[in-house]
């Protein structure tokens, strides 16, 4: 029976220090802790739920490898082509690079990741295999769910549907989609395939939606309709969804009400166009945050640090007050946990995933981004003072 006692911790939301007992990966009643339980003394440090990266592309990363200048053409198709054409040169997907990035995520406090993984006729399921190998090497220090992602298109890239079907049959947890109108030019058929695969395999859905304006809002409506019709409430995520942040207030209100009613969540990577985070929170729509791609053929940027991503999210939303900054931090913790079907918090039965930081409050943690003093995954110390244990 794995046990751990976090002594003199200051949980987010409490002004007082307390002790927290973890048994078999979950928070357990403190009274059940015996005299021989291993103890970590936090000295009053702030304790946050483990960070959840709710939107990553770890299979694309070159973290730990050589620096390759960015050469992809403009626009979505330019980046898609550049990513496919330079994979061999970059040596990706690479289990070594993925492991390096996941290690940096762990020491930065991330305990769970949802990663979209490229599946296409050019490389088959190689990315799925590389991600699985990297996660296995880390021996439970981090958990990861995969999304079978048709980066090169589902309809315009023949053979992709069959490969996605195979990936889901072999245990990939979610089915992905991408710009059913803007990229595929047939949103009804695209969504029929995506949601059909989800029904067939009992999987969740996570759809990239970059399309802007009325076309983007129309696709929100189509996804909402599919979710209702197929009874997939609580199992669907829209990633990016920029158009909601640009929409008129009345349109935002209508769409947000429908998202709340169907249990559809949103994942954001802190783009220049901010989602209406306060409205979404008030309506009870789960919003998770993620790093997107980190140092890959799409972008040279990123570190995998969710506190850094939280800072970007808060800044781009125009948040300066502590309570508002905590809304951004919620997306990196509680919101990401909701999207990925996990329990986060400090109550009995919550996941024993935590990160301790030496700051006075959560807003300061976001703004200062200190070295993570301690990272705990399922009741196991996995990182200490910025180094893997």
Secondary structure, DSSP 8 states (H G I E B T S, - for coil): --EEEEEEEEETT-SS-EEEEEETTEEE-GGG--TT--EEE-TT-EEEE-EEEEEE-GGG--TTS--------SHHHHHHHHHHHTHHHHT-S-HHHHHHHHHHHHHTTEEEEEEEEE-BTTTBTHHHHHHHHHHHHTTTSSEEEEEEE-TT-SSSSTTHHHHHHHHHHTT--EEEEE-TTTTTS-HHHHHHHHHHHHHHHT-EEEEEE---HHHHHHHHHHHHHHHHHHT-TTSEEEEE-HHHHHS-HHHHHHHHHHHHHHT-EEEE---SS---HHHHHHHT--EEE--B--SSSS-S-----HHHHHHHHHHHTT--SHHHHHHHHHIIIIIHHHHTT---SSSTTSB--EEEE-SSSHHHHHHH----SEEEETTEEEEETTEE-
